Amino acid sequence: MSNAIEQAAERLWQAHAGATPCDPVRDLIGPSDIDAAYAVQQRNTERWLAQGRRLVGRKIGLTSRAVQKQLGVDQPDFGMLFADMCVADGEAVDIARILQPKVEAEIALVIERPLQHEKHTVADIINATAYALPALEIVGSRVAGWDIRLADTIADNASSGLFVLGSRPVRLADFDITGCGMLMERRGDQVSTGAGAACLGNPLHAAVWLADVMARVGMPLQPGDVVMTGALGPMVAAAAGDVFEAQIEGLGRVGAAFLSN
């Protein structure tokens, strides 16, 4: 492993451990070196697994065409989801757990069959999905001021923080995954709107991309894995005392409350 990758991984590891944002890591690995960035992410993933964290799924990031354009990329990215990152619907969240938190509404898929093909189809994803859940992703950045380029966010586990899953599973046949509207409120005030189509045109397209990539890198999606498919609307900064609720048409609602200081 190159010294630059090891240094970048350590910088992000220490930022997490000390709950203090760090400088970007692109000075070490370059602003757009995807392979190096994933090597950094994998290095810290291995450290987390060695410490006993349980891998339970993946998150897909950069699914908004506007955000992709902003970062100069033409594809999403992915990060690891660990069991201790999962928050129950309505559970109080200590905001100190996440650095520079922001909230976005998403559709989560729960997988029931392995996805091991070199190239998957939408039908493969549908057949392999047990159910969908309304979800919130509480993204966070170990990089100070969210001063990120592509390599920074990938290396930083795709800016993962926590994720909140709704409580009522819905089969894919029972709602419109592309046409469903999304409304997110903060203490009753509308703060984000969107639809399934905002996620790469169709959240299932994002899931196909992820399944292909994970099979290619030798970590195929497995039964029980949670896939956070990507934002349905703009993300919103969170502060202590905030209460968020998202309603996704056909899927239902999901909420998160941040403890007051």
Secondary structure, 3 states (H helix, E strand, C coil): CCHHHHHHHHHHHHHHHHCCCECCCHHHHCCCCHHHHHHHHHHHHHHHHHCCCCEEEEEEECCCHHHHHHHCCCCCEEEEEEHHHEEECCCEECHHHCCCCEEEEEEEEEECCCECCCCCCHHHHHHHEEEEEEEEEEECCCEHHHCCCHHHHHHCHHHCCEEEECCCCECHHHCCCCCCEEEEEECCEEEEEEEHHHCCCCHHHHHHHHHHHHHHCCCCECCCCEEEEEECCCCEECCCCCEEEEEECCCEEEEEEECCC
